[in-house]
Amino acid sequence: MDLTTFIMTLLGLQLICLFVGSKSAKETKTQEDYFLAGKQIRFFR
C-alpha cells in the first residue's frame, strides 16, 4: 500500500471516530451515562 493512501485512510478513520464520539458525548447527562453509556450493571447492585 502506498504510504500516502495509508495516511489519508488513517486520518479519515480518525475523523469519523471523532465525529461519532462528539455526537454521542453530547447525549451524556450524568456520570453513569459517561462511564456506562446508560447501561446498568446488576452484578454490583
N, C-alpha and C positions, 0 to 999 in steps of 0.2 A: 504494500500500500504506500502510496505517496505520502510524504511527511505533511505536506500542506493539506491534503484531504483529511488526514488523520486529525490534525489540529483543528480544522474547521468543524469536523464532525464532533469532536470532543467539546468544543466551545458551544456548538448548537445544543448538545445534550445538556450541558450545564445551564444554558439559558432557559431551556424548557423546564428543568428541575427547579430553577429559581422562580420562574413564573408560577408553577403549580404550588410550590411551597409558600409563596407570598399570598396566593389566593386562599389557601387553606388556613394560613396563620391569621387571616382577618376574621375567621369564624370562631376562633377560640375566645372564650369569655372567662373561664375560671382556670385555676391551676390544674384541676383534674382534666379539663379539656386539653391543656397543653401537654401533660405527660402521658395521658392515656387515650387521647383522641376521643374522649367522651365515653369510653368503654368502662365497665365496672369489673373489678377483679373480685370474684366471690370467694376465692381461696383465702384471702386475708380478712374477710369480714365475717 
